[in-house]
Amino acid sequence: MKILKRKLSVSTLLILLVILSGCSTNPLAPDHNNTSVSTNPPVVTQRDSISVNGANPNSLLNGFAQKDSLQTVSFTDLNHGWLVIGHSIFRTEDRGLHWSKIANINADVHDMDFISLKLGWLATSDGLLNTQDDGITWDKNGMPHVTTANQVQFVDAEHGWVLVGDPASNLTLMGTKDGGKNWTRYEVPGLSVGFSAALSFISKEQGFVIVGSQPGAGRQGKTLFKTVDAGHHWQKISLQAIDSPDTGNGLPGSGYVSSISFVNNQVGFFSEARGFVLETTDGGCAWKTLGDYRDTPLKDLHFFDSKHGYAIYRNNLLMTQDGGTTWKQIYPGLWPTLFDLTHFFNSDDGVSAGSLVEPRAILGTSNQ
């Protein structure tokens, strides 16, 4: 490690002490030379603005092919949410009981994050897009040298992070402190050669990134990193090598990295493709299995708090109210049948009245 020739400030020493206090015995990753990049003002590109009242979801979905699957979802609270089907964006204001189609996107959408009823972001094959009018129109953010954005998360209107680049060859973490006008590249150990990754920030200083190594035969090595200084330093929290036996209380070697969602610096959730859904209550050191989803994975996992969250399962939008132990369907699947959503809701509160989803179970209702 390079020896600094200038005296360290008290604040710097405190940051280093907090990072070193993690559960891993691995040394702190070196302080990489993060590069700040200024961008030109965003280029405004008007998207199709469509407002369709969709009391019956079948009327919304007429004309969609099976390939137009549910891509990603984002909720700002339990009532207000957005989902992407194919290249179209839909919005709800009543927990999913009614949906309105509000826009079309001329790109493949990989991830979506709304931080208020007006302000949201899309990670797409055409880079990063943002909206300031509830998702009706979208502007292309001028992030330099970025053609593909994979995942996006903002913790407020100014501070956000984006995973960009091609998996297995050039994954990069970018961050902004001014709402996307300027971006900084952050060096997460092993990310640039990782085959997959997922991020979750809980504040403008604290966040987690999990990196997956080259997969094989249903297994993948996984490393969880944490930062407490907005991405300048990273500590290795948990490690599972692809060829090491699973310990039963750590990250599993089986399955592939899909989604990660921390609600505070202790409680977090992790979903795998061809694997499990897991929970940690000690900041990522130990993990408890909540369900086996090796047949069909939960993806796009997001939690508001330790109890309430949502995810996509078999083209269905699900919500949990018990920390991921059971799930309820709040949006019907496109395949194999289009459902009338009103059959799945309690008129009193809009909460799904369909049967609970257990691991390895087909979604359904107890009313024939």
C-alpha positions as CSV (number, residue, x, y, z in Angstrom):
1,M,0.0,0.0,0.0
2,K,1.3,3.4,-0.9
3,I,2.4,5.5,2.1
4,L,0.8,8.9,2.1
5,K,3.3,11.7,2.7
6,R,0.7,14.2,4.0
7,K,-0.9,14.0,7.4
8,L,-4.3,12.4,7.5
9,S,-7.2,14.5,8.8
10,V,-9.3,13.4,11.7
11,S,-12.3,12.8,9.4
12,T,-10.3,10.6,7.1
13,L,-9.1,8.5,10.0
14,L,-12.7,8.1,11.2
15,I,-13.8,6.9,7.7
16,L,-11.0,4.3,7.6
17,L,-11.8,3.0,11.1
18,V,-15.5,2.6,10.1
19,I,-14.6,0.6,7.0
20,L,-12.1,-1.6,8.8
21,S,-14.7,-2.5,11.4
22,G,-16.6,-4.8,9.0
23,C,-17.0,-8.6,9.5
24,S,-14.4,-9.6,6.9
25,T,-10.8,-10.0,7.7
26,N,-9.8,-9.0,4.1
27,P,-7.7,-5.9,3.8
28,L,-9.1,-2.6,2.6
29,A,-9.0,-2.2,-1.1
30,P,-6.6,0.5,-2.2
31,D,-7.8,4.0,-2.8
32,H,-8.2,4.1,-6.5
33,N,-7.8,7.2,-8.6
34,N,-11.4,8.0,-9.3
35,T,-11.9,10.2,-12.4
36,S,-14.4,13.0,-12.5
37,V,-16.0,13.6,-15.9
38,S,-18.1,16.7,-16.9
39,T,-20.9,16.2,-19.4
40,N,-22.6,18.5,-21.8
41,P,-26.2,19.5,-21.0
42,P,-28.6,16.5,-21.6
43,V,-29.9,16.2,-25.2
44,V,-33.7,16.4,-25.0
45,T,-35.4,13.6,-27.0
46,Q,-39.2,13.6,-26.9
47,R,-40.7,10.2,-26.4
48,D,-44.3,9.2,-27.2
49,S,-46.7,10.6,-24.6
50,I,-49.7,8.4,-24.2
51,S,-52.4,8.6,-21.5
52,V,-54.7,5.7,-21.5
53,N,-57.0,5.0,-18.6
54,G,-56.8,1.3,-18.0
55,A,-59.4,0.1,-15.5
56,N,-59.2,-3.3,-17.1
57,P,-55.7,-4.6,-17.6
58,N,-56.7,-6.7,-20.5
59,S,-57.4,-3.5,-22.4
60,L,-53.9,-2.3,-21.6
61,L,-52.3,-5.5,-22.8
62,N,-54.2,-6.1,-26.0
63,G,-51.7,-6.3,-28.8
64,F,-48.7,-7.2,-26.6
65,A,-46.9,-10.3,-27.7
66,Q,-45.5,-12.9,-25.3
67,K,-42.0,-11.5,-25.9
68,D,-43.2,-8.1,-24.4
69,S,-42.4,-9.3,-20.9
70,L,-42.5,-7.4,-17.6
71,Q,-39.0,-5.9,-17.5
72,T,-38.7,-3.9,-14.4
73,V,-40.7,-2.1,-11.7
74,S,-40.3,0.9,-9.3
75,F,-42.5,2.1,-6.5
76,T,-42.0,5.3,-4.5
77,D,-44.5,4.1,-1.8
78,L,-47.1,1.3,-1.5
79,N,-49.6,3.1,-3.8
80,H,-47.5,4.8,-6.6
81,G,-45.6,2.6,-9.0
82,W,-44.4,2.2,-12.6
83,L,-43.7,-0.9,-14.6
84,V,-42.2,-1.6,-18.0
85,I,-43.7,-4.1,-20.4
86,G,-41.7,-4.6,-23.5
87,H,-40.9,-0.9,-24.5
88,S,-44.0,0.6,-22.8
89,I,-44.3,2.3,-19.4
90,F,-47.4,2.0,-17.2
91,R,-48.2,3.8,-14.0
92,T,-50.5,3.1,-11.0
93,E,-51.7,5.3,-8.2
94,D,-53.7,2.7,-6.2
95,R,-51.4,-0.3,-5.5
96,G,-51.8,-1.7,-8.9
97,L,-55.6,-1.9,-9.1
98,H,-55.6,0.4,-12.2
99,W,-52.8,1.1,-14.6
100,S,-52.3,3.8,-17.3
101,K,-49.9,3.6,-20.2
102,I,-47.9,6.8,-20.2
103,A,-45.0,6.4,-22.6
104,N,-43.1,4.3,-25.1
105,I,-39.3,3.9,-25.0
106,N,-37.2,3.3,-28.1
107,A,-34.7,1.2,-26.3
108,D,-34.4,-2.0,-24.3
109,V,-35.1,-1.1,-20.6
110,H,-32.9,-2.9,-18.1
111,D,-33.8,-1.1,-14.8
112,M,-35.9,1.8,-13.5
113,D,-35.8,4.0,-10.4
114,F,-38.3,6.6,-9.3
115,I,-37.4,8.7,-6.3
116,S,-40.5,10.9,-6.3
117,L,-43.8,11.2,-8.1
118,K,-42.1,13.3,-10.8
119,L,-38.4,12.3,-10.9
120,G,-37.3,9.0,-12.3
121,W,-34.5,7.2,-14.2
122,L,-34.2,4.4,-16.8
123,A,-31.1,2.3,-17.4
124,T,-31.4,1.2,-21.1
125,S,-29.5,-0.1,-24.1
126,D,-29.4,3.5,-25.2
127,G,-27.7,4.8,-22.0
128,L,-29.3,6.6,-19.1
129,L,-32.7,8.4,-19.5
130,N,-34.5,10.6,-16.9
131,T,-37.9,12.1,-16.5
132,Q,-39.2,15.1,-14.5
133,D,-42.9,14.8,-15.4
134,D,-43.9,11.4,-13.9
135,G,-42.6,9.3,-16.7
136,I,-44.5,10.9,-19.6
137,T,-41.4,12.2,-21.4
138,W,-37.8,11.1,-21.1
139,D,-34.5,12.9,-21.8
140,K,-31.2,11.2,-22.6
141,N,-28.6,12.0,-20.0
142,G,-25.2,13.0,-21.5
143,M,-23.1,10.4,-19.5
144,P,-19.8,10.3,-21.5
145,H,-18.7,7.1,-23.3
146,V,-21.7,5.1,-22.1
147,T,-23.8,3.1,-24.6
148,T,-25.4,0.6,-22.2
149,A,-26.7,1.3,-18.6
150,N,-27.6,-1.9,-16.6
151,Q,-28.8,-0.7,-13.2
152,V,-29.6,2.7,-11.7
153,Q,-30.3,3.9,-8.2
154,F,-30.7,7.4,-6.8
155,V,-31.1,8.1,-3.1
156,D,-32.2,11.7,-3.6
157,A,-32.4,14.2,-6.5
158,E,-28.7,14.8,-6.6
159,H,-26.9,11.6,-5.6
160,G,-27.1,8.5,-7.8
161,W,-25.1,5.5,-9.1
162,V,-25.3,3.5,-12.4
163,L,-23.7,0.2,-13.4
164,V,-22.7,0.6,-17.0
165,G,-20.9,-1.4,-19.7
166,D,-20.8,-5.0,-20.9
167,P,-20.9,-7.8,-18.4
168,A,-17.9,-10.1,-18.4
169,S,-15.6,-7.5,-20.0
170,N,-16.2,-3.9,-18.9
171,L,-18.5,-3.3,-16.0
172,T,-18.1,0.1,-14.4
173,L,-19.7,2.0,-11.5
174,M,-20.5,5.6,-12.2
175,G,-21.8,8.2,-9.6
176,T,-23.1,11.7,-9.6
177,K,-23.5,14.3,-6.9
178,D,-25.4,16.9,-9.0
179,G,-28.3,15.1,-10.5
180,G,-26.5,13.7,-13.5
181,K,-24.7,16.8,-14.7
182,N,-21.3,15.4,-13.8
183,W,-20.2,11.8,-13.3
184,T,-17.3,10.1,-11.4
185,R,-16.0,6.6,-12.1
186,Y,-15.5,4.5,-9.0
187,E,-13.2,1.5,-8.9
188,V,-14.9,-1.5,-7.2
189,P,-12.4,-4.4,-6.8
190,G,-13.0,-7.1,-9.5
191,L,-16.0,-5.3,-11.1
192,S,-14.3,-4.6,-14.4
193,V,-13.8,-8.3,-15.0
194,G,-17.0,-9.5,-13.3
195,F,-19.6,-11.4,-15.2
196,S,-22.5,-9.8,-13.3
197,A,-23.1,-7.3,-10.6
198,A,-25.8,-5.6,-8.6
199,L,-25.8,-2.4,-6.4
200,S,-27.8,-1.1,-3.5
201,F,-27.2,2.3,-1.8
202,I,-28.9,3.3,1.5
203,S,-27.6,6.9,1.6
204,K,-25.3,9.2,-0.3
205,E,-22.3,7.7,1.6
206,Q,-23.2,4.1,2.3
207,G,-23.8,1.4,-0.3
208,F,-23.2,-2.2,-1.3
209,V,-22.1,-3.9,-4.6
210,I,-22.1,-7.6,-5.2
211,V,-19.9,-9.0,-8.0
212,G,-20.3,-12.4,-9.6
213,S,-17.3,-14.2,-11.2
214,Q,-17.4,-16.4,-14.3
215,P,-20.3,-18.9,-13.8
216,G,-20.3,-22.6,-14.5
217,A,-22.7,-25.5,-14.0
218,G,-25.3,-23.5,-12.0
219,R,-22.7,-21.9,-9.7
220,Q,-21.0,-18.6,-9.5
221,G,-18.4,-17.0,-7.2
222,K,-19.7,-14.0,-5.4
223,T,-18.1,-11.1,-3.4
224,L,-20.0,-8.5,-1.5
225,F,-18.4,-5.1,-1.0
226,K,-19.4,-2.1,1.1
227,T,-18.5,1.6,1.0
228,V,-19.1,4.2,3.7
229,D,-17.6,7.2,1.9
230,A,-19.6,7.3,-1.3
231,G,-17.5,4.8,-3.3
232,H,-14.0,6.1,-2.7
233,H,-13.1,3.0,-0.6
234,W,-14.5,-0.5,-0.6
235,Q,-14.4,-3.2,2.0
236,K,-14.9,-6.9,1.3
237,I,-17.8,-8.1,3.5
238,S,-18.5,-11.6,2.3
239,L,-16.9,-14.0,-0.2
240,Q,-18.0,-17.3,-1.8
241,A,-15.7,-19.0,-4.3
242,I,-17.3,-21.0,-7.1
243,D,-15.4,-24.2,-6.1
244,S,-15.8,-23.8,-2.3
245,P,-18.6,-25.7,-0.5
246,D,-21.5,-23.7,0.8
247,T,-21.2,-23.0,4.5
248,G,-25.0,-22.7,5.1
249,N,-24.9,-19.2,6.6
250,G,-22.9,-17.3,4.0
251,L,-23.4,-16.3,0.4
252,P,-24.2,-19.5,-1.6
253,G,-22.1,-20.7,-4.5
254,S,-25.1,-22.0,-6.3
255,G,-27.1,-19.6,-8.5
256,Y,-26.1,-16.4,-10.3
257,V,-26.2,-12.8,-9.1
258,S,-29.5,-11.1,-9.9
259,S,-30.7,-8.4,-7.4
260,I,-29.7,-7.0,-4.1
261,S,-31.6,-4.6,-1.8
262,F,-30.5,-3.2,1.5
263,V,-32.9,-1.2,3.7
264,N,-30.3,-0.1,6.2
265,N,-26.7,-0.9,7.1
266,Q,-27.7,-4.2,8.7
267,V,-30.8,-5.6,6.9
268,G,-30.6,-6.6,3.2
269,F,-32.0,-9.1,0.7
270,F,-30.4,-10.9,-2.2
271,S,-32.0,-12.8,-5.1
272,E,-30.3,-15.2,-7.5
273,A,-31.0,-16.5,-10.9
274,R,-31.3,-20.3,-10.7
275,G,-30.9,-20.0,-6.9
276,F,-32.3,-18.6,-3.7
277,V,-33.7,-15.5,-2.0
278,L,-31.7,-14.7,1.1
279,E,-31.7,-12.2,3.9
280,T,-29.0,-10.7,6.1
281,T,-29.5,-8.9,9.4
282,D,-25.8,-8.2,10.2
283,G,-24.7,-6.1,7.2
284,G,-24.0,-9.0,4.8
285,C,-21.8,-11.3,6.9
286,A,-24.3,-14.1,7.4
287,W,-27.2,-14.9,5.1
288,K,-30.5,-16.9,5.7
289,T,-32.3,-18.6,2.9
290,L,-36.0,-17.4,2.6
291,G,-37.0,-19.5,-0.5
292,D,-35.8,-21.8,-3.2
293,Y,-36.4,-20.3,-6.7
294,R,-34.1,-22.4,-8.8
295,D,-37.0,-23.3,-11.2
296,T,-37.9,-19.6,-11.8
297,P,-36.1,-16.8,-10.1
298,L,-37.4,-13.7,-8.4
299,K,-35.8,-10.7,-10.1
300,D,-35.8,-7.0,-9.8
301,L,-36.0,-7.3,-6.0
302,H,-36.7,-4.1,-4.0
303,F,-37.6,-3.5,-0.4
304,F,-39.0,-0.4,1.3
305,D,-38.2,-1.7,4.8
306,S,-37.5,-5.0,6.5
307,K,-41.1,-6.2,5.8
308,H,-42.4,-4.6,2.6
309,G,-40.9,-5.3,-0.8
310,Y,-41.7,-6.3,-4.4
311,A,-40.2,-8.4,-7.2
312,I,-41.0,-10.0,-10.6
313,Y,-41.8,-13.7,-10.8
314,R,-42.8,-15.4,-14.0
315,N,-44.0,-12.1,-15.6
316,N,-46.0,-11.4,-12.5
317,L,-45.5,-8.4,-10.1
318,L,-45.4,-9.6,-6.5
319,M,-45.4,-7.9,-3.1
320,T,-44.4,-9.2,0.3
321,Q,-45.5,-7.8,3.7
322,D,-43.6,-10.3,5.8
323,G,-39.9,-9.8,4.8
324,G,-40.0,-12.2,1.8
325,T,-41.4,-15.3,3.5
326,T,-44.6,-15.2,1.4
327,W,-45.6,-13.1,-1.7
328,K,-48.9,-11.9,-3.1
329,Q,-49.6,-11.3,-6.8
330,I,-50.5,-7.6,-7.5
331,Y,-50.1,-7.6,-11.3
332,P,-51.2,-10.5,-13.6
333,G,-48.8,-12.4,-15.9
334,L,-48.8,-12.0,-19.6
335,W,-48.2,-15.7,-20.1
336,P,-49.9,-18.1,-20.5
337,T,-53.2,-16.2,-19.7
338,L,-54.2,-12.6,-19.5
339,F,-56.2,-12.1,-16.2
340,D,-58.8,-9.5,-15.2
341,L,-56.9,-7.9,-12.3
342,T,-60.1,-6.9,-10.5
343,H,-60.6,-10.6,-9.6
344,F,-57.4,-10.6,-7.6
345,F,-58.1,-7.6,-5.3
346,N,-60.0,-6.8,-2.2
347,S,-62.1,-3.7,-2.9
348,D,-61.5,-2.4,0.6
349,D,-57.8,-1.8,0.4
350,G,-56.6,-2.9,-3.0
351,V,-54.4,-5.7,-1.6
352,S,-54.2,-8.9,-3.5
353,A,-56.7,-11.6,-2.4
354,G,-55.0,-14.3,-4.5
355,S,-53.2,-17.2,-2.9
356,L,-49.8,-16.7,-1.3
357,V,-46.8,-17.6,-3.4
358,E,-44.6,-20.2,-1.9
359,P,-41.2,-21.2,-3.4
360,R,-41.5,-23.6,-6.3
361,A,-45.3,-23.0,-6.5
362,I,-47.5,-21.9,-9.4
363,L,-49.4,-18.6,-8.8
364,G,-53.1,-19.0,-8.4
365,T,-56.3,-18.3,-6.5
366,S,-58.3,-20.3,-4.1
367,N,-61.5,-19.3,-5.9
368,Q,-62.2,-21.5,-8.9
